[in-house]
Amino acid sequence: MSKLIMHINYFEAGYDIPTAFDKAVEHGFDGIELRGSMEGMDRQAYLGLVEKEWKRTGLSAVIFANPCDLTMRDAAERQEHVDSAIDLLRRTASMGVTHYNTMAGAVHCP
C-alpha cells in the first residue's frame, strides 16, 4: 500500500510545525516530509515538537529530508555535514522514522 506524503515545501512559508501537521491532515495526506531542522530552534526541541505532533495527529509516516553537502572543498566542513546527518538519522530512528530523503550536494558546471 502506498502512502501519500506531503512535502514540507508545500506549506512551509510561515507555518510552524503544528500547523504543518494540521495541513497534512486537512489535505488528506498519510504523512509528512520535514526538513530535519527549523531556524531558531535547536535540534532536540525541534524533534520533540515533531514527535508530539506526529502522535497528536496520528499521521502514519514522517520522513526527514536531510541535505548533506559533500561537494565542499574543505574536509572539516564536509565532515560537519556528515556528522549532522548521522545525528539526525540516529535521533529520528529512535522516534520510529524509517524513511529519509537526502542529497549529497549540488554539482555546478563552470
ZAFI-787503 format. One record per residue (C-alpha): residue in three letters; chain; z, y, x. Coordinates in steps of 0.1 Angstrom, whole numbers. Layout:
# residues N
    r  c      z      y      x
  ala  A      Z      Y      X
...
END
This chain:
# residues 110
    r  c      z      y      x
  met  A      0      0      0
  ser  A    -10     33     15
  lys  A     12     64     13
  leu  A      1    100      6
  ile  A     18    122     33
  met  A     20    160     31
  his  A     12    176     65
  ile  A     37    204     70
  asn  A      9    229     79
  tyr  A      0    230     42
  phe  A     34    245     33
  glu  A     49    258     65
  ala  A     44    295     62
  gly  A     77    310     53
  tyr  A     92    278     39
  asp  A    125    263     51
  ile  A    130    225     53
  pro  A    145    221     18
  thr  A    116    240      3
  ala  A     90    219     22
  phe  A    106    187      9
  asp  A    106    201    -26
  lys  A     69    210    -23
  ala  A     61    175    -12
  val  A     79    160    -42
  glu  A     64    187    -66
  his  A     29    179    -55
  gly  A     33    141    -57
  phe  A     34    132    -20
  asp  A     52    100     -9
  gly  A     63    115     24
  ile  A     61    145     47
  glu  A     49    151     82
  leu  A     71    176    101
  arg  A     66    193    135
  gly  A     98    180    151
  ser  A    113    214    156
  met  A    119    247    139
  glu  A    120    281    157
  gly  A    156    294    158
  met  A    172    260    151
  asp  A    184    236    177
  arg  A    171    200    175
  gln  A    204    185    163
  ala  A    208    209    134
  tyr  A    171    206    126
  leu  A    172    168    125
  gly  A    204    168    105
  leu  A    188    190     79
  val  A    157    168     78
  glu  A    178    137     73
  lys  A    198    154     45
  glu  A    166    165     27
  trp  A    150    131     31
  lys  A    179    114     14
  arg  A    182    141    -13
  thr  A    145    139    -23
  gly  A    140    102    -19
  leu  A    106    105     -2
  ser  A     96     72     12
  ala  A     84     84     46
  val  A     90    111     72
  ile  A     65    114    100
  phe  A     70    136    130
  ala  A     42    154    149
  asn  A     52    158    185
  pro  A     29    179    206
  cys  A     33    168    242
  asp  A     12    188    267
  leu  A      3    166    296
  thr  A    -25    189    308
  met  A     -2    213    326
  arg  A     -8    216    363
  asp  A     30    218    370
  ala  A     46    184    371
  ala  A     80    197    362
  glu  A     66    213    330
  arg  A     48    181    321
  gln  A     80    162    326
  glu  A     99    186    303
  his  A     74    178    275
  val  A     77    141    281
  asp  A    115    142    281
  ser  A    114    163    249
  ala  A     91    138    232
  ile  A    113    108    243
  asp  A    144    126    229
  leu  A    127    133    196
  leu  A    115     97    193
  arg  A    149     83    201
  arg  A    168    106    177
  thr  A    144    101    148
  ala  A    141     64    152
  ser  A    178     62    146
  met  A    172     80    113
  gly  A    147     54    102
  val  A    115     71    112
  thr  A     88     46    121
  his  A     56     67    124
  tyr  A     47     96    147
  asn  A     17    118    152
  thr  A     14    131    188
  met  A    -11    146    212
  ala  A    -13    149    249
  gly  A    -26    185    251
  ala  A    -60    202    247
  val  A    -87    200    273
  his  A   -108    231    276
  cys  A   -142    232    293
  pro  A   -147    262    316
END
